[in-house]
Every structure is written in structure tokens, then in C-alpha cells.
Amino acid sequence: MKQYLEQAEACAKNTATLEPGTPIPPGPVVTDPPVPEQPATDDPGRTRRWLGIGAMVVGGAALGIGVYYTTEVGRLNDERADLTAGCKVMVCMAGYGDDLDDQGESAQARQAIAYAVGGAVVIGGVVLYVLGRSSERSSIAVVPTSGGAYAVGAFTF
């Protein structure tokens, strides 16, 4: 460290001082390095399209859950039918049959929720995807009629 201080003092002694008002001689010009430009996004709707695709995938998964619960409801109905076919007396199915009924109602509720949510998310994803497309490539028009309205769309693939 002492060596660096000695070098700095020697350098300072060799530096000439200028009188006040003396113009400074031109030296090398220091410029900042060029900053590479970010590539312009060619497609401003890209984010909407990706969000739309993601929503369609999530909605498809929810619809798949709905299909699972549909098969579960069918299985519980079959089991309930087998139970009642094998019992001649209502007493033998009282406890187990009620449990199957509760499971079936729960599975039906989950099935309905999964289909509703999945369908809504898929439709929302399609809307996002369509809105993310360039207006040069597609157009949507709403045509009013006496009984309501029609939605007309034209898309290129």
C-alpha cells in the first residue's frame, strides 16, 4: 500500500499546474459505450395471446376435473343400484346407501362447478387470444337487430 502512495505522490509532483484563466488543452474525448437498443416488439398483442393460451389450458384442466367427477357420479350411481338390487329389505342399505347418496351429491356439485369454471375460463382464454391478434388480420363486428344482436368475426389463419 505504501508503494501506491509513493507512486501517486511522484505522479502529482510531475503534473504541471495551470494558472487561473489558462485554457485547458484538448484531451481525449471520453464517451459512454453504446447501449444496444432493445428490439422493438413486432407484435403488441403477444402477451394477450399467451395469457389466452394459458387460460385455455387451465380451463381445459378444469373441464378434465369435471369429466372425472362425471365418471365418479356414474360409479356411485351404479354402486347404489347394485346395493338396492341385492337388498330385499330396506334396513340393509340404510346406512351405506345414505353415505353413497351424500357422496353422489357432493360429486355432482363438484362436477357442476368444474364445468362452469372450466367453460368460463376457456371462453375467457379464447377472447384474450382473439383480442391479442392484430387488427390487420382480424375483425369483429356487432350487428344490432330487432330481436337483439349478432356478433360477426373474420379471422385469418
C-alpha positions in Angstrom: 0.0 0.0 0.0 2.9 2.3 0.8 4.2 1.7 -2.7 1.0 3.0 -4.3 1.1 6.2 -2.1 4.6 6.9 -3.2 3.7 6.4 -6.9 0.7 8.7 -6.5 2.9 11.4 -4.9 5.5 11.1 -7.6 2.9 11.5 -10.2 1.4 14.6 -8.5 4.9 16.2 -8.4 5.3 15.7 -12.2 1.9 17.3 -13.0 2.1 20.9 -14.1 -0.4 23.3 -12.6 -2.2 25.8 -14.7 -2.6 29.5 -13.9 -6.2 30.6 -13.4 -7.8 31.6 -16.8 -5.5 29.4 -18.8 -7.4 27.4 -21.4 -7.3 23.6 -20.9 -5.7 21.9 -23.9 -8.0 19.4 -25.7 -7.6 15.8 -24.5 -9.1 12.6 -25.4 -12.9 12.6 -25.6 -14.4 10.1 -23.3 -17.8 8.8 -24.4 -20.1 6.2 -22.9 -20.2 2.9 -24.6 -23.1 2.4 -27.0 -26.1 0.8 -25.4 -27.7 -1.8 -27.6 -31.3 -1.0 -28.4 -34.0 -3.3 -27.3 -35.5 -5.0 -30.2 -38.9 -3.5 -30.9 -41.8 -5.8 -30.2 -43.2 -6.7 -33.6 -46.4 -7.9 -32.1 -48.0 -5.8 -29.3 -50.8 -8.4 -28.7 -48.3 -11.2 -27.9 -48.9 -11.1 -24.1 -52.6 -11.3 -24.5 -52.3 -14.3 -26.8 -50.0 -16.1 -24.3 -52.4 -15.3 -21.4 -55.3 -16.6 -23.6 -53.4 -19.8 -24.3 -52.6 -20.2 -20.6 -56.3 -19.6 -19.7 -57.4 -22.2 -22.2 -55.0 -24.7 -20.7 -56.2 -24.0 -17.2 -59.8 -24.1 -18.3 -59.2 -27.4 -20.1 -57.8 -28.8 -16.9 -60.9 -27.7 -15.0 -63.1 -29.4 -17.7 -61.0 -32.5 -17.2 -61.8 -32.4 -13.5 -65.4 -32.1 -14.4 -65.1 -35.2 -16.6 -63.6 -37.1 -13.6 -66.5 -36.1 -11.4 -68.9 -37.2 -14.1 -67.4 -40.7 -14.1 -67.4 -40.6 -10.2 -71.2 -39.8 -10.2 -71.8 -42.7 -12.6 -69.8 -45.1 -10.5 -71.6 -44.1 -7.3 -75.0 -44.4 -9.1 -74.0 -47.9 -10.3 -72.9 -48.9 -6.8 -76.2 -47.6 -5.3 -78.1 -49.5 -7.9 -76.2 -52.7 -7.1 -76.9 -52.2 -3.4 -80.6 -51.8 -3.9 -80.8 -54.8 -6.3 -79.1 -57.1 -3.7 -81.2 -56.0 -0.8 -84.7 -57.1 -0.4 -85.1 -55.3 3.0 -84.6 -51.5 3.2 -82.7 -52.0 6.5 -79.6 -53.4 4.9 -79.0 -50.3 2.8 -80.0 -47.7 5.3 -76.5 -46.5 6.4 -74.4 -47.3 3.4 -77.0 -46.1 0.9 -77.2 -42.7 2.7 -73.4 -42.4 2.5 -73.5 -43.2 -1.2 -76.2 -40.6 -1.7 -74.1 -37.9 0.1 -71.0 -38.8 -1.9 -73.0 -38.6 -5.1 -74.5 -35.2 -4.3 -71.0 -33.9 -3.4 -69.6 -35.3 -6.7 -72.5 -33.7 -8.7 -71.8 -30.3 -7.1 -68.1 -30.5 -7.8 -68.9 -31.7 -11.4 -71.1 -28.6 -12.0 -68.6 -26.2 -10.5 -65.7 -27.7 -12.6 -67.7 -27.5 -15.8 -68.9 -23.9 -15.1 -65.4 -22.6 -14.1 -63.6 -24.5 -16.8 -66.0 -23.3 -19.5 -65.8 -19.7 -18.4 -62.0 -19.8 -18.3 -61.8 -21.4 -21.7 -64.1 -18.8 -23.2 -62.1 -16.0 -21.5 -58.9 -17.5 -22.9 -60.4 -17.5 -26.4 -61.5 -13.9 -26.0 -58.0 -12.9 -24.8 -56.4 -14.8 -27.7 -58.7 -13.1 -30.2 -58.2 -9.7 -28.7 -54.4 -10.2 -28.8 -54.4 -10.8 -32.6 -53.5 -7.9 -34.8 -56.5 -5.8 -36.0 -55.0 -6.0 -39.5 -55.5 -9.8 -39.6 -59.0 -10.0 -37.9 -62.1 -8.0 -37.4 -65.1 -8.4 -35.1 -68.4 -6.6 -35.7 -71.6 -6.5 -33.6 -74.7 -6.0 -35.8 -77.9 -4.8 -34.0 -81.1 -6.5 -35.0 -84.8 -6.0 -33.9 -84.5 -9.1 -31.6 -81.0 -8.5 -30.2 -77.7 -8.5 -31.9 -75.4 -10.7 -33.9 -71.6 -10.9 -33.5 -69.7 -11.5 -36.7 -66.0 -12.2 -36.9 -63.4 -12.7 -39.6 -60.1 -14.2 -38.9 -57.1 -15.2 -40.9 -55.1 -18.4 -40.1 
